[in-house]
Every structure is written in structure tokens, then in C-alpha cells.
């Protein structure tokens, strides 16, 4: 019998032994052929002769995730290559003119087991004698965890240096369950999109270009199980993270390492998870590692309290301002002091918004007809004098704050016009250049170059961004969005920049963002900093970024893995924002057409673009934001048993849970009710209330608990369902008695309290129930169990939308009203 058949029999025998629990009470597996570690959740076992990874077994499913008969690999080392690996997924499937070393080509020289109180360790020493290479693999398995940590070190025991690239982890032969076609992974582009087929093609790529986080998981929803790794790299080194056919998962470090005689090189450790659940299990594990190893940016409290809607617009061009100044119309925009009026006329989004991002505020702007890019900026030299300069701008910001509005400003973080004075006639000195010395990512019309991407690793460009952001922070703005920043891996060969390596783009970007944040913190540490796209380490300095693509029925991976990293909806509909927990940009139910199917899901065939309705999620979100945007999401999603188009998520907070769900295009339900099976619901919750997101109508929903399952029936096309715990504060019930207009300068708001889950909550003294209306005078009176607030308008309030909020010893409720003179 040949060696392959013998090994196959060994594998079968071991699997049978594992399933029959022959090793159930032993933490170390050690016999003539196998050496490994196990606990109650998993086992990881190697062949004593070859050192190959024989099995990773999920004890709860009795599934060995390494399905190849000869075992699999756990590392791959490329030695003395003639070229560097290709910077793309699947890059590990070539020798690049050198040698490939992995367990199948090395010899397992020695091994040892180290027993500790809370864990056991296994040390495997591989050798490749022809080149005097020793590879030490160290594995630690804790007694009560569903994961193990592994580290690797390579030593030169010879007399001549060698070079190498390491892929670690490098797993092969992976399959969950019996059918590999059911194995799924997360497409880690930008925010991460779950549900991609695991083994059809290489998926992933360069960290910072194609991949935004340092983890990957293969999962199988039918068996509710998964295998994952986290590359525990606190330095965010250059790497290619990918999955590939034949059951491959890899993190390939593509910076060449030189190992001199008698020297040892180490690489970042990795964590392997063998778990029960879905991809969210691994996402939360990454969150745990990231939060414990990286100082992430916390969300400012004012943002949590005040921002549910966010739109964007531009200041008018200089030509338009000149025309306005010649116009006799009294409300024509002519000054920064009128900044508040722009909140009612966004270019992107809706006219009901808490924060407005505004561009074209600086001298030298040039709105190029074909695009909006860097033509808005000329290096951001100073505030436009035609609009009154800095003092008028500061006054405009103050007026916005008076009415409870937040001001965001646009900064083109990569691009600037080639004619910008900051370049002093030599714009190429700042530009990102390719290996041929040519600027890349330029903006042009025909052969004429209008602008180029500047290198974030070039200190003078960093200094310029710091100057600009400090200037804005000093003027009192609340948010700065660094447009274009995202996908930071952009190699630069510009000799003027003196880069140690053209590939250190992630390092440059990280330093650039840190320097910007350090500068603005000295002025306003509560400033909200955002970018265009997402990258995990951006959260060290930035608070959020724009969402472009649609995740479909799933939720973005970044939302679960990095819950403090705020998703800013840009093209999504209000229904999509409600269901996915994003900060919304518009009230209408239709997603922008072009944003479908870039990396997220394609537009469904049954998506009705002709159906458009305004929803009122902007008025429900402040009540439920603690759960929906800033809380946790359940491991599994609710399921509609009689409506395949229905989708939703369940969100958790300390005092209540919320379900958001419905038709993504907000079209009506096909039947009078849709029956929803909830993934879980605490027994302490006994009542539920469905809000129609279009009308704000509320109705009580019966919770059915049948054979351990939980069901509710819903009637709205888009719903928000409140599940209060007994200690949940009462919900204010609002009755707006009249509106401003027709000579009426006072608006009355009646407030009562609703809390059937705890009647004691409704007996609170109304002194603790407050109404805030920024920019307006408020008086009140109490009659029985109703508190009436009178909002008084004076002549300073111009036409537009305003808001009021009920808060105090109750849940927060926010409503909008309009002033028309």
C-alpha cells in the first residue's frame, strides 16, 4: 500500500476516533502518527511524519474542515524568488522563480507540548536541509475557547543569507460540510459584502485596495458553522488576503525579508476560529481583537444625539454669486452668513437634514462641467472673499448652530487642480507617480490634465491638509469629510518623496490621518471626521465614511466588525438606511440607480423604481438610534415565512430591542400581514409595537412563542418594531395641534406618556419631560396627564425646516416642522 493510501486511512481512523470521543478527556492528542491539541470545542492535529495539518475539527458538528486526503498546509514560504509576488488574489499559486516551502516539502524535525493551567501549546519545528532553513510553528489552544493562536518564526541556520515572502496563514483543502458549493465568504471590498461563493475563483487582493479588514471566514449557513482567521497585525503590514479554489485561504506578506545567517525573522501571529454561527460570529471576534489592540475613535455624543439625516450641497459659483448680488430678490444667496438657507436646497439628499456637507467654500474653485472632483479646490487657500471671508463664514456656522443644525465641510483629500498656488508651478512634485515616473490617477479632459492625485505620504501635502482642516475646525464646523480618501494602497515612485518603499501606502495614509486628527483635536476634539470609503485602521482617526453599494438582504460586514465606525448613507433609499442602520441621506424610498451592482448586489428584477414614496425614518431614528445605529445586531436575521421579498434585522440596546424590516423599495405587502419568525427574543420582553415608517402610525403586535420559536405579524411595507424591556422609559406620544402660517406665530404640541410594559413609568412628574426647539422660545402647561408646549416664532426665523425634540425621563422623540412666511 502506498504512502498516500496509508495517510488516507490514518485520517479516516482519526476522524472516527474523534467522533467516538476516544480522546474526549485528553487535551493532547499524541499517538504513533498524530500530534495535536483539543478542547471541548475543537481539535487541531498534525501528522508526525510530514508535519502537514491533518484536521481542524468542529466538535459541535463533528466536521473536519480539512478535506484533502493528504492533509493541508498552514504556511507557505517563497525562497530566493526572481520576482515579487503579484499583487492580486491567488498570488500564492506561483513560485516566482524561487522555491516554495510548506509542510509538504519540509520535514518535521521535532515537536513538543507545553502544558499550562489555562491552555496547552504545541511547538513544531520544520526544516529544509538543502538551504539550512528552520521554521518554527507555535500553537496555543486555551481550554475554553473556540479558537487557537499561531505564530511563526523562520531561522537561517546556514552560512549564506536568503530572501523570502511568507504566506501565513496559508490553508489548503478547506471545505465545510459535504458540498463545497455551499461554502460562502465575505467580499472584503470597502465595507465588506457577505455571501460570495468561496471556491469558484480567487477572491480578495491587496489589503488597502481590494480588502479593507484583516480577517476572512468561510461559513456554511445550513450547518451554521464556520472557519476563520484573523491576521493579528497591529502594524497593518503589506499583504494580500484572499481565498482561492481548492479550499485555499491565505494572507501573503509581500514585503521581501532578508534573513542573514544565524538570524530569525518573525511575522504577525494569526488567530484561527472554528465556530458555530455565521460570518457575524467572526466579525464580532475581529471587533474584539481590534478594540483590544487599536485605539479606535469614539463617536461624539452630540452626533449620536443629534444626527439622523445628512445631506450635501455646494456653495454657488462665483459667477452665480455675482449675478445674485445684482439681483433684487431679497433672499438671493450672497454671503456665508446665509449658510443656514442651504440646508433646504441640497444637491444630494433631502431638505430635512441635521448635518449638511458643503463644498466650494474656498478661493480658486472651478466647477468643471463634466465632474465635480478636485475642480472644487485650488489647494483650499482661504475662504472665498466674494461670500464674505472667514468672519462671515463663522457667523454663518453660528446661525446654523442656533437652529440645531450641524455643518460639515468638503475637502478634496487627494486631488487639487494643477494650477493651484500651493504647487508653486511644480504640481508633479506632489503627485503619486508610477514606476515610469508618470503621475497616476489624474483628472483630464482629452490630453489636458486639470488635476492629479497628491501623495498622502508626501509631508508637504500632509501639511496642507492639516492647515486646511485646522482652518475649518477653528471656524467652528462640526464635520470634515475628506473626500476621495479610501482604498489607500496606491504605490508611489515619486523620487521627490524619498519613500523607503513605493508600497508603504497604508503606512503613509495612517500617518496622514493621525496627523490631521492630532491637529484638529487641539481645536475641537469633538469634531466628526469622515472619508469617502472605508478602511479598518481609518477608525483610529475617522468616525465614518460614505456607503455606496447595496448589501442586499445581508448587512455590511464592517457594521458588525467595527460598530463604532458610522455608516453614512449616500445613495441609499430611506428604507435601505432604516433596515441597515445607516445615517440616512434622503427621505424617499428609491435608491440611486447607478450605485447598484458595483461590488454589492445587483438591482433585483422585482425592484420597482417607479414606486417612490417619502418615508419618515428621519423622525423614528432618533427614538431607536441607540439600538439600530449604535447597538448590536443579532447573529441571525428574522425571516418572513410568507413574503420572500421581505428583509430585516433585529437590533439590541440595553433598554429595548428594535426590528427594522420590509420591502427594500417600500412597495406594499402582497398580503394583509407578513408572518415574521424572529431569530431570538429575551423572555423578559412581553410586548411589541409596530410603527409604520411611512405614516408613523403605531399598533400593538402580539408576540407568539411556539415550541421555542418566536413569531410576530406585521402589516407595514417598512416597519420599525419596538420590543421594550420592563425598565424601558416611556414613549412620548405627540399630538401637534396646529402649524405656523396664516398669521399664526404659536404652535402647540401635546405630549402624553405611553408605557404599558411598566405603568409606573407613566406616572413621572412632567417636570422631567422637556421640549427643545433650537432657535425658538418655548413655554408649557400641564393639564392632567398631558403636557402642552407652546413654540413661539419671531421674525428671525426664515423660511425652511426646523425640528423639536421631546426628551428627559422618556425615550427621545424628534419631529420636524416648516416655517413659511
N, C-alpha and C positions, 0 to 999 in steps of 0.2 A: 504493500500500500504506500503511495507516495505521500510526501510531507503535507501537501495541501489537503488531502483527504483526512489524514490524521488530525490536522488542525481543526478541520470542519467538525469532526467527531468530538474533539475536545470542547469546541464551542457549544455543540448541542448538549453534551453531557453537563457542562457548566450551567447552561440555561435551565436544564431540568433540575439540577441541584438547587439553583436559586429559587425556582418555582416551588420546590418541595421543602424549602426552608431548612436545608441541611446546614446552612451557615447562619441560621436565624439569630442565634445567640452569640455569634462571634463578630467582633468588629474588624478583624483582619482575616482576609481570605488568603490562605497560603497552602498550596499543595505541590505536587511534583511539577506541574505545568503552569500554574497560575499564581499571581500575586496581586492583591488589591485591598481596597478598603470598602466598608459598607456601614450604613446605619439603618434605621427603620424606614427611611425614605428612598435611599438609592444605594447603588453599588457601582464602583468603577474598578475595572480589572484589566491587567496586562498579562501578556504571555511572557513567561520567564525566559524563554529562549530568544525570541525575536524582539521583545520589548514593545510589540505592537499593542494598541488598545483593543482588547477583546470585546469589552462590553461596557456600556453605561445603561444600567437597568433602572427603570422606574418601578419601585417596589409596589406601588399602588395599582399599576396596570399590568405588572409582570411583562413589560415590553422592553426588550433590549434595543436601544436606538442605533447600535452599530450592527448593520445587517450583512456586511460583506463577510464571506466565509473565512477569509484570511486575516480578519481583523482590520482595523483602521489606523490612521495616523493621528497624532495630536500636535505635531510640529513639522515644519519643513524649513531647511536651511539651504540657501543658494550660495555656493562657494566659488570664489575666483571667477566670477562671470565676466564675459566680454562686454556686456552692456547692462544698463539698469533695467529693472522690470518695467513693463508697460504700465502706464498709469490708467488702468481700467479694470473693471471686474473680470475675473478669470485670469488675472496676471500671473497666478502661481502655476499655470499649466505649461511652463516652458523652462528650460534650463539656462537660457540666455548666454549660451556659450561656456557655461561652467558645469559644476556638479550639483546634483540635488541630493541632499542628505535628509532622510526622515527615518522613523523606526524600521521601515522595511529594508533600508540599505545600510543601517548601522548594526552594531552588535550591543546587546545589553550586557554590560560588563559586571556590574554589581548593583545590589539594591539593599535597602534597609528600611525597617519600620520603626518609627519613633512614637511611643505611646505617651499620651498626656491625659490629664484629668478630663478636659472638655473636648478633646479632639485626638485624632491619630494622623500621623504624617507618613508618607511613603516617598522615598528618595530613590530615583532610578538614574543610574549612570550609564550613558551610551558612549560608545567610542567608534571612531572611524580611523582605523590604524594607519591607513595609507597617508593621511595628511596630519596625523597626530592631533585629532580633534576630539575633545571630550565635551559631551552635552549632558548637563545635569538637570533633570526634571524633578521638581519638588511639588508634592500634592498634599494638601491638608483638608481633611474632612471632619467637620465638627459633628458632635454626637446627635444634635437635634436640628439639623438644617437640611434643606433640600438642595444645597449647593456645595461645591468644593472649590477651593482656590488653588491655582497652579502658577508656579514661576519657573523660569528657565534661565540658565547661565551657560555660556559657551567658553571653553578654555583652550588656549593653544599650548599643547604640551611638547611641541616640537621646537625647531631652531629657526624656522622661517615664518614670516608673517603671512596671513591670508586675509582675504576680504569676504564679506558675506552680507546677504539680506535674509532676514528671518520672517517667516510666516508663523505667527503664534497668537491665538490658536489656529491650528490647521487640521480640521476634522474631515474625514472622508468616510464614505459608507453609511451615512446617516439616513435613516428612514423611520418615521413614527407610524406605528400600525403596520398593516399588511399592504396597503396601497399607497405608493409614494405620490400618486396624483392628488391625494387629499392633503398633502403637506403644504402649508402656507407659510409665507414670511412677510415681513414689513418692508415695503419700498421706503428706504430712509431718506429720500429726497425731501429737502425743506422740512415740513412738519411731520413727515412720515405717514405713509398710507398703507394700512394693513390689507391683507387679502391677496397678495401676489402669489402666483404658483412658485413653489420653492425650487423645483429642479428642472424647469423647462429650458432655462437659459441663464447665463451669468447675470446676476443682478447686484447692483451696488456700485462701488467705484471709489474714487478718491474721497477721503474724509475732508470735508470743506468744499467739495464740488458736487459730488453725487450723493454724499452721505452726510447727515447732519448730527448724528449721535454715535457714540462708541459702543453700540450693542446690536445684537441681532438675535432673532429667535426663529426657530422652526416650530410650528404648532399645528395641532390637529383637532378641529372642533368637535368631531364626533366622539373621539375618545377623551376629550377635554384634557389634553396633555401637551407638554412642550419641552424642548431642549433649547437652551440659550447660552450665550456667553456675553460677558461684559469685559471689554478691554480697559483695565483699571489704570489708565494712562493719565496721570494728573498734569503732564506736560503737553498733552494734546499733540503728540508727535505725528510726523508724516506717515500715513498708512493708507492702504487700500482695503476696505472692508467689503466682503462680497460673499454671496452664495453662488454655487455653480452646479451643473448637472453631475450625476453620480453621487449625490449626497454630500456635497462639499460646503464647508463654512470656514472662512479664513479672514485673518487680519494680517496683512503683509506690510511690514515696515520697509519702506523703500529708500531710506537713507542708508547709504553704504557704510558698514562698520569695518574698520581695520583692527584686527586682533594680532598684536605683537606676541612674540614668544614669551611664555610664562605669564601671559596676561589673560584676564577673564572679562567678558562683556555680559551685562545683564540687560534684559528688556522688561517692560512693564508686565506685571502679573495679570492674570486673567481669572475671572470667576465663571464657573460653569454651573448652570441651573438645570436640574431635572425635576420638572414640576407638574402639578395638576392644575389646570386652569386654561386660560387662553393667553394671547400675547400681552394682555394688560398685566398679567402676573409678572412678567419680565420687565415691562415698562416701569412698574412700581419698584421693582428691585433696582433698576437703574437710578430712579429718583432717590432711593435710599443711599446708594453709593455716591451719587453726585452731590447730594446735600451734605454728606459727611466729609467730603474731600474738596469741595469747591465753594468759595464764598459767593453765593448767588445773591442777586439783587432782590430785595423785598419790594412788594407793591406799595406805593404810598397810600396811606389811609384815605386821603382826600379822593384818590382815584377810585378806590373801592366804593366810597360813599356817594360819589357824585357822577361818575361817568358810566352811562349805559349806551349812549349813541355818540358816534364820532364820524364827522364828515370832513371834506376837504374842498378848498376853493383857491382862487388866485386873486391877488390884488389886480385891478385893471392895469393895462399897459400905460406907459407914459403918454402915448398918443390919445388914449381914451380919457385919461385924466385931464389932458389939455382941453379936450372937447367938453368935458364935464364942467370945467371952470368957465367956459364960455357960455354954458347952458344956463338958462334962467330957472330951471327946475330946482326947487329948494333942497330936495333930498338926493341930488346927484352926488356920487361919491367923489370927494376931492381931498380927503385927509385921512391919515391914520386914526384920527380921533373918532371916525365913523366906523371903526373896525367892527363894532357890535352888529351893525346892519348887515355885514356879510354872512352872519350866521343864518340868515333867511334866504341866502342865494348861493348854495353850494354848487360846485361843478360835479363832484362825486358825492352821492349820498342823498340825504333828505334835509328839509328845512327845520326839522325838530332834532336838535343835537346839543349835547353837553359840551363837546370839545370840537373846535374847528381847526384843522391844519391848513395853514395859508402859505402860499408861495408867492414869488415875485415881489418880495418886500425890499429888495436891495438895489443899490445903484448898479447900472450896467445890465439890467435884464433885457432879454431879447427873445420874445416869443416867436420861435421858428414855426412856421405854419404846419410842417409835417409831423412834428413831435413836440413834446413838452420838455424833454430831457435837460441837459445842463445849460440850455439856452436861457433858462430862467436865471442863471447865475453868471456873474463875472468875477468869481472868486469871493463874492459876498464882502465887498469893500466896506460898505456902510449903508445905513438906512436911506431910503430914497428921499431926496430933498423935495421933490415935487409933491410928496404926501406929508411933508412937514418935518421930516427928520426924526431923530431919536426921541425928542421930548414929546412930539405929537404921538409917536408910537406908544410910549409909556402911558400916556394919558388914555389912549385907546384901549390898552390892556386893562387899566384900572376900571374903566367903564364896564368892560366885559365882566370883570370880577364882581362889580357891584350887582350885576344881574345873575350871578351864579353860573357864569359861563367860563369855560377854560380855553386857553389859547395855545394852540400848537403851531409850530413853525417848521417849514420845509427847508432842509439843507441838502443839496446835492453832494453826497459824500465822496463819490468817485470822480465825477465829471466837472469840468469847467470849460468855458469857451477858450479857444486858443489865443484870443485877443485880450484875455484878462490881464489887467495891470500887475497882478501878483507874479506873473511869469517873467516880467521884465524882458519880454521879447524872446524868451527861450522856453517855450512850453514843453518841448520834448525832454527837457531836463527832469520834469516831474512825472512823466508818463510811464506807465507799465510797458515794457518792451519785451519782444520775443527774442529767441536766441540769435536771430539775424539782425538784431538792433533796430527793429521797426516797432513803432507804437502799436499797441493792440487795443481792441475794444474802442475804436474811435467812432465818433458820430460824424457823418458826412452826407453831402448831397452831391452825387456824382464823384468827381475827383477832389472836390473842395472839402477839406476837413474843417469842421466847425468846432469840434471839441474832442477831448480824449479822456480816458480813464487815468487818473493820477494814482500813484502807488501809495497805499496806506503805510508801507514800510519806509517811505522817504520822510525823514524828520521835518523838513520844511513844509510838506503838505500836512502832516500831522499838526504842526504848529498853527497852520492856517485854520484848520478845522477847530482847534482848541480856541483860537481867537474868536471865530465866528460864534461858536456855541456859548462861550463866556459872554459875548456881547448880547446874545439873546437872553440868556439867563439873567443877566444884570438888568434887562428891561422888564423883567417880571413874567416872561412867558412860562407856561406850565409844562409844555411838552416840546421836545425837539425830535423830529423824525429824520434820521439820516438815510435819505432815500438812496437806492442803488446798493447799499451795503447788504450783503448776503452772498452766499456761495464764495467765500473769501479765498479759496485756493486759486490764485491767479499768479503763476510763476512770473518772475520779473528778472530780466537780464540787463537792466539799465545800469551801465558802469558807473554813472554818477551817484548811484545809491549805495555802492560798496556793500552789497549783500554778501554775507558769508556763504549762502546758498541761494540760488534762484527759487528754491522750493519752500522757503520758510514763510510762506504767505500767511498761514494760520498764526504763527508767532507774531508777525507784523500786525495783523489785524487785532489780535488780542491786546497787544501793547497800545495800539492806537485807541481802541475803545476805552481801555483803562485810563489813559492819559486824559481823554475827553471827560470821562466821568469824574476823575480826581479834580479837574479844573472846575467843573460845574458844581460839584459838591461844596466847594469853598463859598459859592454864591448861594446855592439853593439845593440842599441835599434831598429835597422832596421833588425835584424835577423828574418828570417821566421821560425816559429816553427810549426811543423805538427805532427800528430799522425797516427795510423793505422785506427781507426774508429772514428765516430762522437759522440759528446755529447754536448748539448747546452751550458752548462757552461764551456766547454773546450775553447770556444771562448773568454773567459776572458783572456786567456794566449796563446792559439794556434791560428794559422791563417788558418789552413786547415787540411784535412785528405784524406785518400785514398777512392776512390769509388770502391766497389767490384761488387755489384749486378746491374742488369739491370732494370731500371724503366719501360721499355716498352714504350707505347705511351704517358704516363704521364711524368711529370718532378718530381724530388725528392722534397719532402715536405721541407727539410732543405734548398734547394736552394731558395725557396720563403720566408720561415720564417726567415732565417738568411743569407741574401745575401752577407754579408761580410766574410762569412765562406767559404773558397775556396775549391771547389771540385777538387781533384787530381785524374784524370782518371788513372787506373792501368791496368785493363784487358780489358777495353772497346776498341772498334774499333775507328778509327779516325772519322768515320761517326757518331757514337754514341756521341763522345765527342763534335763534331760540333753541333749536334742537341740539346744536353742537356746543352751546355755551360760550359763544364768542361775543365780543363787544360789537354791536350792530352798526351798520353804516347807513341803512335806509329802512323805511317802513314798508316798502312794497314787497310783494311775495315773489317777485321774479328775479332770478339770478342773471347777471350779465352774460350774454351768450358766449362771448369769446373765451371766457375763463373755464369752460368745460374741457375736460379730457386732455389737459396738458400732461400732468402726471396723475392727478386724481381720476375719478371715474368719468366716463363719457356721459353725455346727457342721455338720460333714459328715453326710450322711444315713446313712453306714455307721459313724458313731462309736457305739461300744457303751457307753452309760452304765451299764449293768447289770453290766458286767465291771469289777471292782475288785480290784486286787492290790497288795500292798506291794512296792515296788522298793528296791534297796539302792544307789541312786546316791549317797546321802549317804556311803557308805563307799568308793566308787570316785572320787568327785570330788576328794578331797584328793590322790590319786595323779596325776590328769590335769589338775588345775586350771590349771597353767602354760600348757597348750595350750588347753583347752576354754573357760575363762572369761577368761584373761588373755593368750592368744596371738592369732594371726592366723587368719583363715578363708580357705579357697581361693576363687578367683574364681568357680568353678562348683561345683555340688554333685554328689555321687555319684548315680548313677541305678540303680534296681532294674529289671532287664530283665524279670523275671517276676512282679512284685508291684507294681501301681500304688498301693497304699496305703502302701508303704514310703517313708520320707523320712529324710534325714540331712544332715549337714555334716561336712567334714573340717577339722581344726584343726591349727595348726602351733606348735611351740615349737623351741627350739634343739636339744634332745637327742632329741626324738621328735615324731611326729605321732599324732593320735587321730581316729578316726571315731566319731561318735555317731549312731545311727540306729535306725529300727524303726517299729513302728506307734505312732502318737501315743496311742492308747488302750491300748497294751500287750497287745492281743489276740494270740493265737498266729499264726504264719505259716501261710499256706494250704498250703504245701508243706514238705518236709523241709529245703530250703535256698532261700535267695534269692540270686540272682546279681547282684553289685554291680559296676558299672563306675565306677572311680574317676576323678575329674577330672584328677588328676596324682599322681605319687609319685616322689620322688627315687630315682635308681638306687642310691644308697648304702644304701637300705633294702631288705633282702632277707628279712626275716621279719615276721610279723604274728601277733597273739594276740587272739582274740575273748573278751570277758568277757560272760557272761550277766548283765544288770543286775538280774535278779530273784534269781538264786541265787549270784552271784559265781563260778560255775564258769568256768574258763579252758581254752581249747583252741587249739592252733596252727592257723593258717589259711594255706593255700597262696596265694602271690602269683603270678598268671599274667600274663605280659607277651606280648601277641599283637598283631603288626602296629602297634606303637606305642601300644596301649591296655593298660590295667591292670585286672585283674579279681580279685575275691575272692568266695567263697561263705560266707554266714553262716547260722546256724541259730536265733538267739535272736529273740524278739519285740522286745526292745530290747537293742541291743548297744553296747559300747564296745570299739573295736579299737585296740590299741597297735601302732604302727609305729616300732620303735626304730632310731635311728642307731647305728653301731658304737660310738660313745663314750657311749651311754646307760648310766646307772648300773644296777646290778642291781635286780631287783624282789624285795622280800621276800615270801616265801611263809609265810603264817601258819597255824599249827595250834593252835587253842585246845583244851587238853586237858580242862578242866573248867570249872565255873561256881561262883559264890558261892551259898551256900544250904545248908540241911540241916546246919548246924554247920561248914561248910567256910569258913574265913577266908582261904584262899590259892588263887589262880587261876594256873595255869601256861600260858604262851604259848611255843610253839616257833617259832623263826624260822630259815629257811634262805634262801639267795640263789639267784635264777634269772636267768641272762643268757646264753642260747645265742648271742646276737648277738656276744658277746665273753667267752669263757671266763675270760680273765684277771680280769674284773671280779668273779667269784665267789670268788676266792682272797684277798680282802681280809681283813685282820685284823678279827675280830669286835669288837675294842675300839672300832672306829669305827661299830658298829651299836648304836643306843640305843633304849630304850623309855621313853617318857614317859607317866606316868599321873597327871595333876594331882589332888592330894589324897590320893594313896596312896603307900605305901612300896614300892620295887621292889628286888629282888635278882636276881642272874643267875648262870648257869654255862654253860660251853661244853663240848660233847661232840662231837668231830669237826667236822663241817660244820653243826652245829645249835647255836644259842644259845637257851637256855631262860631265860625271865624269869619270876620269881615275883612276883605282885602281892598285897600283904598288906592286908587290910581291918581297920580297927579300929572301935570303936563310934561314932566321929564321923560316919561316912558314913551318911546317912539313906537311906530307900528312894528309888529313882529310877534314871535312866540316866546312865552315865559313859562316858568314852572313853579309849583309849590310842592312841599313835602310835609307829610304828617309823620312825626317821629316821637321818641320818648319811651314811655313804658308800653310799647306796642311794636308790632312789625312796621317797617317803613313802607309808606305808600307815596308814590310820586305821580303827579298829574301835570299836564300841560294845558295852557290856555293862550288865547290870542288877543292881542290888543290891536284894534283897528279904529283909527280916529275918523 
